[in-house]
Amino acid sequence: MNGESPEQSAVVETRAKTEAETGTRTKRMPPYHVVILNDEDHTFDYVIEILLKLFKHPRPRAEELTWRIHNDGRAVVFTTHKELAELKRDQVITFGPDPWVEVDPGPLGCVVEPAPAD
């Protein structure tokens, strides 16, 4: 026996039959990208710090993404569902001033975009 009581087995079988009979499935939320945009005002160290703290990227990945932002003008730094993507964008925008520059350039550019469906 698998360790389940007869009642537990009946519940599992009933759930499986119900889902199979009705054809219902859990619908996945569509993915969204968090994209950081390049500018000439914020330092590499500042962008790396954001990627480390907000997105928990390891340092080598944060450095790679920072170079991609610099060279390509933008980079997808995170992909998730819409609500979390919007929260992460807001966290980037409100992260605070870049401590490595004298004059605060304002928030780092960050947008949320629908990700292509797989």
DRENMARRO-388851 format. One record per residue: residue number from 0; x, y, z of N, C-alpha, C in turn. Coordinates in nm, 2 decimals, padded with zeros to 4 digits, always signed. Example, Ala and Ser with C-alpha at 12.3 -4.5 7.8 and 13.67 -1.06 7.14 Angstrom:
DRENMARRO-388851
<r 0; <+01.32; -00.57; +00.78>; <+01.23; -00.45; +00.78>; <+01.32; -00.33; +00.78>>
<r 1; <+01.28; -00.22; +00.71>; <+01.37; -00.11; +00.71>; <+01.29; +00.00; +00.79>>
//
This chain:
DRENMARRO-388851
<r 0; <+00.08; -00.12; +00.00>; <+00.00; +00.00; +00.00>; <+00.09; +00.12; +00.00>>
<r 1; <+00.04; +00.24; -00.05>; <+00.12; +00.35; -00.07>; <+00.12; +00.45; +00.05>>
<r 2; <+00.06; +00.41; +00.16>; <+00.06; +00.49; +00.28>; <-00.06; +00.58; +00.29>>
<r 3; <-00.15; +00.58; +00.19>; <-00.27; +00.66; +00.19>; <-00.39; +00.58; +00.24>>
<r 4; <-00.47; +00.64; +00.31>; <-00.59; +00.57; +00.36>; <-00.69; +00.55; +00.24>>
<r 5; <-00.78; +00.46; +00.25>; <-00.88; +00.45; +00.13>; <-00.95; +00.58; +00.10>>
<r 6; <-00.98; +00.66; +00.21>; <-01.05; +00.79; +00.18>; <-00.96; +00.88; +00.10>>
<r 7; <-00.83; +00.89; +00.14>; <-00.74; +00.98; +00.07>; <-00.72; +00.93; -00.08>>
<r 8; <-00.72; +00.80; -00.10>; <-00.71; +00.75; -00.24>; <-00.83; +00.79; -00.32>>
<r 9; <-00.94; +00.78; -00.26>; <-01.07; +00.82; -00.33>; <-01.07; +00.96; -00.37>>
<r 10; <-01.02; +01.05; -00.28>; <-01.02; +01.19; -00.31>; <-00.93; +01.22; -00.42>>
<r 11; <-00.81; +01.16; -00.42>; <-00.72; +01.18; -00.53>; <-00.77; +01.14; -00.67>>
<r 12; <-00.83; +01.02; -00.67>; <-00.90; +00.97; -00.79>; <-01.01; +01.05; -00.83>>
<r 13; <-01.09; +01.10; -00.74>; <-01.20; +01.19; -00.78>; <-01.15; +01.32; -00.84>>
<r 14; <-01.05; +01.38; -00.78>; <-00.99; +01.50; -00.84>; <-00.94; +01.48; -00.98>>
<r 15; <-00.87; +01.37; -01.00>; <-00.81; +01.34; -01.13>; <-00.92; +01.32; -01.23>>
<r 16; <-01.02; +01.25; -01.19>; <-01.13; +01.22; -01.29>; <-01.20; +01.35; -01.32>>
<r 17; <-01.23; +01.44; -01.22>; <-01.30; +01.56; -01.24>; <-01.22; +01.65; -01.34>>
<r 18; <-01.09; +01.67; -01.32>; <-01.01; +01.75; -01.41>; <-01.01; +01.69; -01.55>>
<r 19; <-00.99; +01.56; -01.56>; <-00.99; +01.49; -01.69>; <-01.12; +01.50; -01.76>>
<r 20; <-01.23; +01.48; -01.69>; <-01.36; +01.48; -01.75>; <-01.40; +01.62; -01.80>>
<r 21; <-01.37; +01.72; -01.72>; <-01.41; +01.86; -01.76>; <-01.32; +01.92; -01.85>>
<r 22; <-01.19; +01.87; -01.86>; <-01.10; +01.93; -01.96>; <-01.04; +02.06; -01.91>>
<r 23; <-01.06; +02.09; -01.78>; <-01.00; +02.22; -01.73>; <-00.86; +02.20; -01.70>>
<r 24; <-00.79; +02.31; -01.72>; <-00.64; +02.32; -01.69>; <-00.61; +02.45; -01.63>>
<r 25; <-00.51; +02.46; -01.55>; <-00.47; +02.58; -01.49>; <-00.41; +02.67; -01.61>>
<r 26; <-00.45; +02.79; -01.62>; <-00.40; +02.87; -01.73>; <-00.28; +02.95; -01.67>>
<r 27; <-00.17; +02.95; -01.75>; <-00.05; +03.02; -01.71>; <-00.07; +03.17; -01.74>>
<r 28; <-00.01; +03.25; -01.65>; <-00.02; +03.40; -01.68>; <+00.09; +03.43; -01.79>>
<r 29; <+00.06; +03.52; -01.88>; <+00.15; +03.55; -01.98>; <+00.28; +03.62; -01.92>>
<r 30; <+00.40; +03.59; -01.98>; <+00.52; +03.65; -01.92>; <+00.54; +03.79; -01.97>>
<r 31; <+00.61; +03.87; -01.89>; <+00.65; +04.00; -01.92>; <+00.80; +04.02; -01.89>>
<r 32; <+00.87; +04.10; -01.97>; <+01.01; +04.13; -01.95>; <+01.02; +04.26; -01.87>>
<r 33; <+01.12; +04.27; -01.78>; <+01.17; +04.39; -01.72>; <+01.29; +04.43; -01.80>>
<r 34; <+01.29; +04.55; -01.86>; <+01.40; +04.59; -01.95>; <+01.46; +04.72; -01.89>>
<r 35; <+01.59; +04.71; -01.87>; <+01.66; +04.84; -01.83>; <+01.72; +04.90; -01.95>>
<r 36; <+01.71; +05.03; -01.95>; <+01.75; +05.11; -02.07>; <+01.88; +05.18; -02.04>>
<r 37; <+01.96; +05.20; -02.14>; <+02.09; +05.26; -02.12>; <+02.07; +05.42; -02.12>>
<r 38; <+02.16; +05.48; -02.04>; <+02.17; +05.62; -02.05>; <+02.32; +05.66; -02.02>>
<r 39; <+02.36; +05.78; -02.04>; <+02.50; +05.82; -02.02>; <+02.52; +05.88; -01.88>>
<r 40; <+02.42; +05.88; -01.80>; <+02.42; +05.95; -01.67>; <+02.46; +05.86; -01.55>>
<r 41; <+02.41; +05.73; -01.55>; <+02.43; +05.64; -01.44>; <+02.56; +05.56; -01.46>>
<r 42; <+02.63; +05.52; -01.35>; <+02.75; +05.45; -01.36>; <+02.73; +05.30; -01.37>>
<r 43; <+02.83; +05.23; -01.42>; <+02.82; +05.08; -01.43>; <+02.80; +05.02; -01.29>>
<r 44; <+02.87; +05.08; -01.19>; <+02.86; +05.03; -01.05>; <+02.71; +05.04; -01.00>>
<r 45; <+02.65; +05.15; -01.04>; <+02.51; +05.17; -00.99>; <+02.42; +05.06; -01.06>>
<r 46; <+02.43; +05.04; -01.19>; <+02.35; +04.94; -01.26>; <+02.38; +04.80; -01.20>>
<r 47; <+02.50; +04.77; -01.18>; <+02.54; +04.64; -01.12>; <+02.48; +04.62; -00.98>>
<r 48; <+02.48; +04.73; -00.90>; <+02.42; +04.72; -00.77>; <+02.27; +04.69; -00.78>>
<r 49; <+02.20; +04.75; -00.87>; <+02.06; +04.73; -00.89>; <+02.03; +04.58; -00.92>>
<r 50; <+02.11; +04.53; -01.02>; <+02.09; +04.39; -01.06>; <+02.13; +04.29; -00.95>>
<r 51; <+02.22; +04.32; -00.87>; <+02.26; +04.24; -00.76>; <+02.15; +04.24; -00.65>>
<r 52; <+02.10; +04.36; -00.61>; <+02.01; +04.37; -00.50>; <+01.87; +04.34; -00.53>>
<r 53; <+01.82; +04.40; -00.64>; <+01.68; +04.38; -00.68>; <+01.64; +04.25; -00.75>>
<r 54; <+01.74; +04.20; -00.83>; <+01.71; +04.09; -00.91>; <+01.79; +03.96; -00.87>>
<r 55; <+01.88; +03.98; -00.77>; <+01.96; +03.87; -00.72>; <+02.04; +03.80; -00.82>>
<r 56; <+02.08; +03.87; -00.92>; <+02.18; +03.81; -01.02>; <+02.31; +03.79; -00.95>>
<r 57; <+02.38; +03.69; -00.99>; <+02.52; +03.68; -00.94>; <+02.61; +03.79; -01.01>>
<r 58; <+02.72; +03.82; -00.95>; <+02.80; +03.94; -01.00>; <+02.84; +03.92; -01.15>>
<r 59; <+02.89; +03.80; -01.19>; <+02.92; +03.79; -01.33>; <+02.80; +03.81; -01.43>>
<r 60; <+02.69; +03.77; -01.39>; <+02.57; +03.79; -01.47>; <+02.53; +03.94; -01.47>>
<r 61; <+02.54; +04.00; -01.35>; <+02.51; +04.14; -01.34>; <+02.60; +04.23; -01.43>>
<r 62; <+02.73; +04.19; -01.43>; <+02.82; +04.26; -01.51>; <+02.80; +04.24; -01.66>>
<r 63; <+02.76; +04.12; -01.70>; <+02.73; +04.09; -01.84>; <+02.61; +04.17; -01.88>>
<r 64; <+02.50; +04.17; -01.80>; <+02.38; +04.25; -01.84>; <+02.41; +04.39; -01.85>>
<r 65; <+02.50; +04.45; -01.76>; <+02.53; +04.59; -01.76>; <+02.60; +04.62; -01.89>>
<r 66; <+02.69; +04.54; -01.94>; <+02.76; +04.56; -02.07>; <+02.66; +04.55; -02.18>>
<r 67; <+02.56; +04.46; -02.17>; <+02.46; +04.45; -02.28>; <+02.38; +04.57; -02.28>>
<r 68; <+02.34; +04.63; -02.16>; <+02.26; +04.75; -02.16>; <+02.34; +04.86; -02.22>>
<r 69; <+02.47; +04.87; -02.19>; <+02.56; +04.98; -02.25>; <+02.57; +04.96; -02.40>>
<r 70; <+02.60; +04.84; -02.44>; <+02.63; +04.82; -02.59>; <+02.50; +04.82; -02.67>>
<r 71; <+02.40; +04.76; -02.63>; <+02.28; +04.74; -02.71>; <+02.17; +04.85; -02.68>>
<r 72; <+02.19; +04.93; -02.57>; <+02.09; +05.03; -02.54>; <+01.98; +04.98; -02.45>>
<r 73; <+01.98; +04.85; -02.42>; <+01.88; +04.79; -02.34>; <+01.91; +04.65; -02.32>>
<r 74; <+01.85; +04.59; -02.21>; <+01.86; +04.45; -02.19>; <+01.74; +04.40; -02.10>>
<r 75; <+01.70; +04.28; -02.13>; <+01.60; +04.21; -02.05>; <+01.67; +04.16; -01.93>>
<r 76; <+01.63; +04.20; -01.81>; <+01.70; +04.16; -01.69>; <+01.62; +04.07; -01.60>>
<r 77; <+01.49; +04.05; -01.64>; <+01.40; +03.96; -01.56>; <+01.28; +03.94; -01.64>>
<r 78; <+01.22; +03.81; -01.63>; <+01.10; +03.78; -01.69>; <+01.01; +03.71; -01.59>>
<r 79; <+00.88; +03.76; -01.58>; <+00.79; +03.71; -01.48>; <+00.65; +03.75; -01.52>>
<r 80; <+00.55; +03.73; -01.43>; <+00.42; +03.77; -01.46>; <+00.41; +03.92; -01.45>>
<r 81; <+00.30; +03.98; -01.50>; <+00.29; +04.13; -01.51>; <+00.30; +04.20; -01.38>>
<r 82; <+00.23; +04.15; -01.28>; <+00.23; +04.23; -01.15>; <+00.37; +04.24; -01.09>>
<r 83; <+00.45; +04.12; -01.09>; <+00.58; +04.13; -01.04>; <+00.68; +04.21; -01.13>>
<r 84; <+00.66; +04.20; -01.26>; <+00.74; +04.28; -01.35>; <+00.72; +04.43; -01.32>>
<r 85; <+00.59; +04.47; -01.30>; <+00.57; +04.61; -01.27>; <+00.63; +04.65; -01.13>>
<r 86; <+00.62; +04.56; -01.04>; <+00.68; +04.59; -00.91>; <+00.83; +04.61; -00.92>>
<r 87; <+00.90; +04.52; -01.00>; <+01.04; +04.53; -01.02>; <+01.08; +04.66; -01.09>>
<r 88; <+01.00; +04.70; -01.19>; <+01.02; +04.82; -01.26>; <+01.01; +04.94; -01.16>>
<r 89; <+00.91; +04.94; -01.08>; <+00.90; +05.05; -00.98>; <+01.01; +05.05; -00.88>>
<r 90; <+01.06; +04.93; -00.85>; <+01.18; +04.93; -00.76>; <+01.30; +04.99; -00.82>>
<r 91; <+01.32; +04.96; -00.95>; <+01.44; +05.02; -01.02>; <+01.42; +05.17; -01.03>>
<r 92; <+01.31; +05.22; -01.06>; <+01.28; +05.36; -01.08>; <+01.30; +05.44; -00.95>>
<r 93; <+01.27; +05.37; -00.84>; <+01.28; +05.44; -00.70>; <+01.40; +05.39; -00.62>>
<r 94; <+01.50; +05.33; -00.69>; <+01.61; +05.27; -00.62>; <+01.69; +05.38; -00.54>>
<r 95; <+01.69; +05.50; -00.59>; <+01.76; +05.61; -00.52>; <+01.87; +05.66; -00.61>>
<r 96; <+01.94; +05.76; -00.56>; <+02.04; +05.83; -00.65>; <+02.17; +05.74; -00.66>>
<r 97; <+02.24; +05.76; -00.77>; <+02.36; +05.70; -00.80>; <+02.47; +05.76; -00.71>>
<r 98; <+02.53; +05.69; -00.62>; <+02.62; +05.76; -00.53>; <+02.76; +05.78; -00.59>>
<r 99; <+02.78; +05.74; -00.71>; <+02.91; +05.76; -00.78>; <+02.91; +05.88; -00.87>>
<r 100; <+02.80; +05.95; -00.88>; <+02.80; +06.08; -00.96>; <+02.76; +06.20; -00.86>>
<r 101; <+02.81; +06.31; -00.90>; <+02.79; +06.43; -00.82>; <+02.65; +06.48; -00.82>>
<r 102; <+02.59; +06.49; -00.94>; <+02.46; +06.54; -00.96>; <+02.36; +06.43; -00.99>>
<r 103; <+02.26; +06.42; -00.91>; <+02.16; +06.31; -00.93>; <+02.10; +06.32; -01.07>>
<r 104; <+02.11; +06.22; -01.15>; <+02.06; +06.22; -01.29>; <+01.91; +06.18; -01.29>>
<r 105; <+01.85; +06.14; -01.18>; <+01.72; +06.09; -01.18>; <+01.71; +05.94; -01.19>>
<r 106; <+01.59; +05.89; -01.21>; <+01.58; +05.74; -01.21>; <+01.64; +05.68; -01.34>>
<r 107; <+01.69; +05.56; -01.32>; <+01.73; +05.48; -01.43>; <+01.61; +05.43; -01.52>>
<r 108; <+01.63; +05.44; -01.65>; <+01.52; +05.40; -01.73>; <+01.49; +05.25; -01.72>>
<r 109; <+01.36; +05.22; -01.71>; <+01.32; +05.08; -01.69>; <+01.18; +05.07; -01.74>>
<r 110; <+01.15; +04.97; -01.82>; <+01.01; +04.95; -01.88>; <+00.97; +04.80; -01.87>>
<r 111; <+00.84; +04.78; -01.88>; <+00.79; +04.64; -01.88>; <+00.73; +04.62; -02.02>>
<r 112; <+00.76; +04.50; -02.07>; <+00.71; +04.47; -02.21>; <+00.66; +04.33; -02.21>>
<r 113; <+00.55; +04.30; -02.29>; <+00.51; +04.16; -02.30>; <+00.62; +04.08; -02.36>>
<r 114; <+00.64; +03.96; -02.31>; <+00.74; +03.87; -02.36>; <+00.68; +03.78; -02.47>>
<r 115; <+00.75; +03.75; -02.57>; <+00.69; +03.66; -02.67>; <+00.64; +03.53; -02.61>>
<r 116; <+00.53; +03.48; -02.66>; <+00.48; +03.35; -02.61>; <+00.56; +03.24; -02.66>>
<r 117; <+00.58; +03.14; -02.58>; <+00.66; +03.02; -02.62>; <+00.59; +02.93; -02.70>>
//
